[in-house]
Amino acid sequence: MPTIFILAGGDISNKLPHLHADFACPALIPVNTKPLAAYVLDFYRGMQEIHLFVDEDFFEEVIRELQPSRHGFTLHGVKRGLGVVDTLQQALDTVHATDVIVNLVTTIPVCIPESNEVQGGRLPAHSSSEWSALSVHQENLTFYAKETEKPVDALAFTGVFRLPASDLKVAVATAQRRQDLLSVIEAAATGVSLHLKEVEWIDCGHEANYYKSRASLINSRSFNRLKVNIHCGTITKFSSDKEKLAREVSYLQTLPLNLRILFPRLVSVSGSASRVDSYEMEYYGYPNIAEYLIYWDISKESWWRCFDGLNATLSLFREHPASIGRQSYYNFHWIKTHTRIQTYLNSVTDPIIKNILSSSTIIINGKVIPPLEELLSAAEIVISQSYRESEFGAVHGDFCFNNILFDVTSGIVRLIDPRGSFGATQNGVIGDWRYDLAKLSHSSTGHYDYIVNGLYELIQEQPGVFLLKIELRKNAPWLEEMTRWLISEQKANPREISVMTALLFLSMCPLHSEDSQRQLAFFLRGLELLTQSLK
């Protein structure tokens, strides 16, 4: 099995200034809500040896952000300021290998290269001078450095290739241009028969390609598939849950007129009214707020502009009061939540953990948490007493940071992925306004996005004693302040919102069955928040 060398040396502080990135290491370039290296590491997951090389100055922050034990790789620091060829030289000197796949971190791979394979991608039109390239003439490779003329059939060098370590060492030692990885391929070609393979090129290292690649990597849940058409400015959503798609389409089609501007326009629908196969809508390239939260370095003033926009958006929804009835309210807020909690507890395979979560007093981050049933009984009372007809009307239904797009330059807010129903019997746009505030709070103050992106550490120090550490950004206290302000502006009861937020964490666990550690982190966070909110 080949050894993987992911090269992420250097500093991108000045290379991608449009990102306002909070990190200078290329491994941590933000792409949607994940660092770039996470995409590369996930692709090679399961390979026997994966090694990531970064400048030694960034070593500690990469450990914190990517957690090598979680992603299954070994991290190495290299001397700062080395060219990419010298970084590869250090990698070869550090790691014993016989068969090596080299992958520049700025290219997200799409297929594992075969032996002696070099991967190339289509050059962007009218801007080929920014990239080195290769072409094949009479079965021989021809090489083109940056800033040189290239034939129309040339392919951009993606920075992904595979060579025997012995041949790679010779090529690295004799490469002429130490800042150009293509120079290694040129040197290798003098003694090895290489073949060039054209692949889809997902390049995140150049401004010209970044947004196109970002669009192709839009996150979606396992039952959804998204396809972006950059030229038409549309996005098509597919799902195995066709009834859910139908509810989303119905939601968009029945929105009050003054709320439709908040959502991308619906372009076309495929399927029937009750079972939608797919639907196409406008595509907005704005980052979602979760991406700003975790990876962008934007000012407190920009965050206030964002929350002003959120307040205006929620106020527009509140112009459309309605009634849902006490039973629908109770079923959604309590019966659904309690059912999901039991589903999660029944799925826990460790009997000790199951017993601790179900019936014991536990300690989280040094604070005593009452037994689950005691907390749930108190929460049910709050939910039951919080029914008020004045709180119901048009809602988004999943008003979390991932579903809110924000353009930091214009201040425009746009919404995506509405819930489409408020419980089993209440389809459409009507629901509890406070639920939108709770969904927002579970991102802004509950720290959902940190946990779902792996930016936490969970340790069981002894049975029933847990340490849940979340790596908060500098914007965390700002968001707490702004969330309190927003709840006040919307004239909502802070305690009710806090209880609903905590219950969200407890109820979402069955939706994350692919990661039992994350499920436990969500559950513990819910218990922690519920204890605080019920004091």
N, C-alpha and C positions, 0 to 999 in steps of 0.2 A: 504494500500500500504506500502511495507517495506521501512525502512530508510536505506540509503546506507552509510557505513563507509569505506572510502578508506584510508588505512594506508600507509603513506609515510614518516615515521620518519627515523632518521638516516642520515648517510653521506656516499655517495658511491665514494668518492674521490679515495680511494685505492682499491675498489672492482672491478671496470671495467677499469683498466688503459689503455687497448688497445683502448678505445674510444677517448682519448684526450678531454674529455668533458669539456665544459666551465662552468659547474654547478656541485655542489656537492650534491644537493638535489635529491633523487631518483625519485621524481615526474617529474624532468626535464631531465631524461636520454634521449638523442636524439635517436629516431628511425625513420630513413629516415628524413623527414623534419618536424616532429612533436615531441613534448615532450611526454614521455610515458604516463603521467597522462591524456593527451588530448584524447588518445585512450580509456582509461577507462571511462572518463567522457562522451565521445560521445556515448559509448555503453549504459550508463544509462540515457542518455538525455531524459527528459520527466517524469522521476520519481519525485515524490513529494518532497522528501528531499534527497539531496546528500551532503555529508560532506567529505572534504579532510583534513587530519591531517598531518602537516609537522613540523619539528623542528622550533622553534620560530625564530632562527637565519636566516632561509630561507624565512620567512613569506613575506617580502616585494618583493623579487625577484619573488616569485611564483605568487603574485598578478600581477606583471608587465607582466610576461610571459603568464599566463593563463587567466587573467581577469575574475574573478568569475561571473560577471554579464553577460558576453558573453557566458560562458559555463553553466550557471545555477546551481552553487553550492555554498556552504558556506565553507570558508577556516578557519581553526583553527591552531594556533600555540601550540605545546606541548613542554615541557621542554626537553632540549637537553640531550642526553645520555641515555634516558630511553630505556629499552628493549621493544620489540614489544607488549608484553602482558601488560606492564604498559601504553604504548600508547593507547591500546584498553581500558584500565581501565579509562584513562583520557577522552576518547571519550564518554564512557558510563556516566561518571560524568557530562559531558558538555552538551550532547544532550539528551533530553527526547525522548524515542522511545519505541515502544511495539514489533516491529518485525524488526530484523536487518539483513542485508546482509553485511558481512565483506569481503573486497577485498583487498589483498595486492596489492600495486600499480604496483609491478613488474610482475603481471599476468594480461594479457589483457583478460577479460571475453568473453566467446562465447555464454553463455546462462544464464538466470536468475535462480538461484537455487530455488528449492521448499523448503517448510518448513522442517527444521531438515535435510537438505541435505548438505553433504560435497563433494566437487568436487576433483577428482584425475585425473592425466594424466600419460601417459606412461613415465616410467623412461628411460633416455638415456642409451644406451648400454654401459657397462663396466665402468660407472662412478656413480653408484647409491649411493655411500657413501656421496656425496655432498648434498643429499636431504633427508628430512624426508618423511615417506611414511605410507600408510595404506593398509590393505587387509581385506577381509571378509572370516571368517571361521565359518561354522555352524551358519550363520546369525549374528555373532558377529564381531565387528571391532577389529582388532589387529593393534597396533601402533609400528612404528619403527623410532627411533631417527636417526639423522645424524650419520655417521661413524659406523653404525651397519649393520650386515648382513640382507639382505632382500630376501624373496622368490621371485620366478620369476613372480608370479601373483600380486605382490605388485604394487600399484599405487603411484606416487609422490603426496604429499600433495601440492595442487596448491595455498593454502592460500585464497580460496574462499569458503564460507559456509554461511548458514542462520539458525538463532535460534531466539526464542522468547527472548526479552531483559531480562526478569526475569531469564531465565535459563542461559543466557550468563553472567549475572552479577555474579551468583553463580560460574560458571565455571572459570571466570577470577579471582575471589577472591581465589580460591583453586588451581589454576594452579601452578605446581611445578617449571617448567623451564621458567623463565621470558623472556628469549631470544628466545623462541621457541613457535610459535603460535599453533603448533600441541598439545602442552601441554593443551591448552584451550579445544581442541576437546576431548582429553583424559578425562579431568575432566568432561566435559559435558556428555560424554557417560555413566558415572556412574548413571546418573539420567534421561537421555533422550534417546529415541530410535532413533538413527541416521541412515541414509542410505547413502551409498557411490555411487556416480555417476561418471562414466568415461567420460571425455570430452577431446576435443582437447586442449592441453596445450600450450598456447602462453606465454612463459616465457622469460622475458627480464632482469632478475636479476642475471643471471649466464653467464659467458663467453661461457660455453659449449653450451648454447641454444640461445644466443643472435642473432647470425647471421642467424640461421635457422628461428627464429621468425621474424627477420627483413625482410628476403626474402618473408615471407608469408604476409607481410603488405605493400608491395610495392604500392605506390600511383598510381592511375590511374583515368582518368576522368570517369564520369558516364557512357559514352557510350563504355568504354573499360573494359575488364577484363583480368587480368594477372595471370598466373599460373607458379610457379617456380618448377622445378625438380632439387633439390639440388644434388642428386646422379649422374644424367647425366650432370649436369651443363648447363641446358637449361631453357629457359623461353618461354612460349606460350602466344601469344596475341590474344584475341578475341574482336570483336566489333560488335555493331549493325550497324555501318556505314561500310558496306562491300566494298563500292567503295573506301573509304579512305584507308582501309587495302590493297586493290589492288594497289593503288598508292604507298603505302609504299613498298610493295613487288617489284613492278616494279622499284622503285628507287634503291633498294638494288641490284637488278639483273643487272641494266644497269650502275652502278657506274664504272668509270674508274678504272683500276686495282690497281693503286697506292693509291686510296682512300678507297678501300675495307677493307684494314687492319685497318682503323679507326673505323669500325663498327663490331659488333658481326656477326659471320657467320650465314647465313641463312641455317637452317637444313631441314625444310620441309614446304610445303604450302598445305593447304586444301581449295578446292573451285576452281573457274574458274579464268581465267586471268582478267576478269572485275569485279568479285564479290568474294572476298576472305573471307572465313569463319574464318580462323585462320592461323597463321604461327608461326613456332617454330624457335628459334635462340639461339645462345650461351648466357649464362648468366654470367655477370661479377658482382662480389660482391662489387666492389668499390663504395664508397659513391658518390653521385652527388655533384656538387660544391655548390648547394643551402644548402645542409646539412653542409658542411664545413663553409659556410657563417654564418649560424644562430647558430649552436650548437657546432662546434669544436673549440678548442683552439690550432690553428696551427700558426707557426711563420710567420713573414713577408717574410722570405727567402723561406718558403714553398709556399707561395702565388706567389712569383716571379717565382718559378719553374713551377707552374701551368700556369701562363700567358705566360711564354716562350713556354710551350707546346701548348697553344692556338694559339700563333702567328705562330708556325711551322705548326699547323693543317690548319689554314686559308691560309697559304702560299701554301700548297699542293693543296687546292681547286683552287687557283688562277693560277695554272699551266694549267687550262683547260678553256680558254676563249671561249665565244660563243656570240650569238646575240639573243635577245628576241623581239626586235622591240619596237618602241615608244608607240604604243597603249597598248600592254601587260604591259609595264612598268607603264603607266598612270593608267590603270584599276586597277592594283594591289595596287599601292601606294596611289592612290587618290579615285577612284570610290568605291572600296571596303571599304576603311576607312570611307568615307563620308556616305555611306549606313549604316554601322554599328552604326555610331554616331546617325543617325536619328532613327534607330531601338531602340537604348537605350533610347533616349529622349521620343519616343512615348510610351515606357513601364513604364516611371516614373508615379506613381499614385498620388503623391502629387503635386497638381497644382502650388503651390507656388515654390517648388523646381524646377519643370519643367520650369517655367517662368524665374527663376533666372539663371538656367544653359543655357537656350536657348538665352536669349537676354540681360541680365543685366551685368553691370560691377560688379564684385564681389571682395572680399578680401580674400586671403588665406594666413594664417600665417603672417598677417600684410602687405602683398604686394598686390597692386592693379592689378587685372587681367582684361584686356580689354574684351568686349563682344565676345561671341563665334564666330559669323560670321566674325568679324574683324580679329580674330586670324586665322580662317580657310582660309580666303582669302589670308592672307600673307603666310600661310603655302603652299597653292596650288601653289603660284608663285615659292616658293623655290623648290617644287617637280618638277614642269614643267621645270624649268631651270637647274635641276640636271641630266637630261637625257644625258648619255654619253655611247657609245658603249663599251668603255674600262672598264666599271664597271660590265660587265656581264660575267657569266661563271658558273661553277659547284658550288652549294651551298648546305648547310644543310637545311636551310629554317626555322628552329626553334631552333636556336643556343643559347638557354637560359640556365641558370645554372642547371635547372632540367634535361636537356637532355645531359649534359656533365658529364661523369664519370671521376674521377681522383684518381689515386693511389698515396697517399702522400709519400709512401716509395720508389717507383720506378720512379715516375714522369710520368707514362703512362697516356695518355688521350684517352678515347674512347667515341664515340658518339652513341646516341640512338634516336629513334622517329623522323626521318627526316620528313619534311613537305610533300614531294612527289609531290609537284606541286608549281608553281608560278602563281597563279591565275587560272581562269576557263579554259583558253586555253593553258596553258603552263605546262603540266605534265612532270615529270621526274626530272633530276638533275640540270637543268639550271635555273638561276635566277639572282638577283642583289646581288653582294657580300656585298654591304653596309647593306643590310637587316640583314645579319648574325651579323654584328657589332652592329646594332641597337638592335637586340634581346639580344645580350650579354650585351649591355649598360643598357637595361631596367631592368636587374638583378643587374649589378654591381654598377651602379650609380643612376638608377631610383628607386631602392628599391622595385621592384615588389615582391620579395620573402618574405619580411617583411609583406607586406599588405596581400598577399594570405594566410599567416600563422597566421594572426590575431594580429601581433605585431605592432598595431597602435591604436591611439585614435582619433576619429573624433567628433568634437563638433561644432555645429552651434551656435555661440554666439549671433547672431541676424540675421534676414533675410539677406542673401547675405554675411555674415561674418563668415568664417570657420577657425577652428584651426585643422590642420592635423598633429598630432605628431606621428613620427615613431621612435621606440626604436632601434637606430642604435648600432651595435657592434663596438668594438674597431678597427676592420679591415676596417671600412668604408672609412677613408681617404686613406688607402693603395690602396683600390680598385679603388678609383677615380684616383689616380696617375697612377696605372697600366693600367687603361682603356685609359687614355690619351696617354700613351706610345704605347699601342697596335694600336690605331687608327692612330698614327703617323707612326708606323712601316708598317702598311698596306697602307700607302699613301692615306688615305681617308680624305675627307673634314670634320672637326669636326662639323661645323654648320649643314651640311646635315645629319650627323648621329644623332645629337641632335634633329632635327625636326622629323626625322623618329622615334626616340625613344619616343618622346612625343605623336606622333600620335598612336603609339602602345597602350599606356595607354587609349586613348580615344576610340579606336576601339575594345578593348577587353571586354568592359562592357557587351555586350549582351551574352558573353560566361560565365558569372558569375551570371546568373539570380536567382540562389538559395540564394543569399545573397545581398540584396539591399544596405546595409551599405557598403559592400565591393565595389559594383559597383560605388557608389558615391565617395568613397575614390580613386578608380582608375581614375575616371573622373576628380576629382579635382587635382590629381597628374599630369595628362596629361595636364590640363590647366596651372598649375604652371610651368611645364617643357617647354611647348610650348612658354609661355611668356618669359622665360629666353633665349630660343634658338633664338627667333626672334629679340632680342634687337640689 
